[in-house]
Amino acid sequence: MLTNKKGFSLVELMLSLLLGSVLLAMIIGLYVSAVSSGSKSLKYSRLRTDLQSIMSIMETDIRRAGYGGRDFLVGSGGTKTVDSQNSGTLNCIVYSYNHNAAATITDTNRMGFRFVAAENKIQFGYAVDPLATNCYSKGNWTSLSDNQFIKITSLNFVESVVSSATASIRSVKIHLSGELVADGSYKHAINTRVQVRNIEISL
């Protein structure tokens, strides 16, 4: 004896396809959103890491300023161990220390960091002028930041001195900020203060 077997109607099939398509679209949307969010998080993480690495390099080197013999002690004018400039787009610090056992200060002992606003990057230099006002006209400079990925938006160096009757302690406050080139809404800023090595003795 034959029995009739009922299948799905056309309406039921169409409804199933519609619901399946909506569900698939939601899953794909969630996946794309998760991938996009993960990618942005990685980029922001790299932004923070790169800025922190640059700051660490500057901190470590500036902290050594003044290390060495008598010629490397803090002075004034052209003999200053640390000198900075913050004026509009001219943001630079120059310093010297005895990193190669030199008895006197030579060009290789004079170093600096500067912000190149036109290219949104930070550079390290050696054989620089002892005065920060001249750091854009002299020295051998190389980039520390990748301006294809990070846009450096500001770099400032502010010197301060705490003095007593017999000695003075010099420090430098550093401010660094940047953002992603691909997405300017991702920004990060770091502030720190560095004490230079030598205490200035009042004679």
Secondary structure as the mmCIF struct_conf table of DSSP 4:
data_model
#
loop_
_struct_conf.conf_type_id
_struct_conf.id
_struct_conf.beg_label_comp_id
_struct_conf.beg_label_asym_id
_struct_conf.beg_label_seq_id
_struct_conf.end_label_comp_id
_struct_conf.end_label_asym_id
_struct_conf.end_label_seq_id
HELX_LH_PP_P HELX_LH_PP_P1 ASN A 4 LYS A 6
HELX_RH_AL_P HELX_RH_AL_P1 LEU A 10 ARG A 63
TURN_TY1_P TURN_TY1_P1 ARG A 64 GLY A 66
BEND BEND1 GLY A 68 GLY A 69
HELX_RH_3T_P HELX_RH_3T_P1 ARG A 70 PHE A 72
BEND BEND2 LEU A 73 LEU A 73
BEND BEND3 SER A 76 SER A 76
HELX_RH_3T_P HELX_RH_3T_P2 GLY A 77 THR A 79
BEND BEND4 THR A 81 THR A 81
STRN STRN1 VAL A 82 SER A 87
TURN_TY1_P TURN_TY1_P2 GLY A 88 THR A 89
STRN STRN2 LEU A 90 SER A 96
BEND BEND5 HIS A 99 ASN A 100
BEND BEND6 ALA A 103 THR A 104
HELX_RH_3T_P HELX_RH_3T_P3 ASP A 107 ASN A 109
STRN STRN3 ARG A 110 VAL A 116
HELX_RH_3T_P HELX_RH_3T_P4 ALA A 117 GLU A 119
TURN_TY1_P TURN_TY1_P3 ASN A 120 ASN A 120
STRN STRN4 LYS A 121 TYR A 126
BEND BEND7 ALA A 127 ALA A 127
BEND BEND8 PRO A 130 LEU A 131
HELX_RH_3T_P HELX_RH_3T_P5 ALA A 132 ASN A 134
TURN_TY1_P TURN_TY1_P4 CYS A 135 SER A 137
BEND BEND9 LYS A 138 GLY A 139
STRN STRN5 ASN A 140 SER A 143
BEND BEND10 SER A 145 SER A 145
TURN_TY1_P TURN_TY1_P5 ASN A 147 PHE A 149
STRN STRN6 ILE A 150 SER A 163
BEND BEND11 ALA A 165 THR A 166
STRN STRN7 ALA A 167 LEU A 180
BEND BEND12 VAL A 181 ALA A 182
TURN_TY1_P TURN_TY1_P6 GLY A 184 SER A 185
STRN STRN8 LYS A 187 GLN A 195
BEND BEND13 ARG A 197 ARG A 197
HELX_LH_PP_P HELX_LH_PP_P2 ASN A 198 ILE A 199
STRN STRN9 GLU A 200 ILE A 201
HELX_LH_PP_P HELX_LH_PP_P3 SER A 202 SER A 202
#
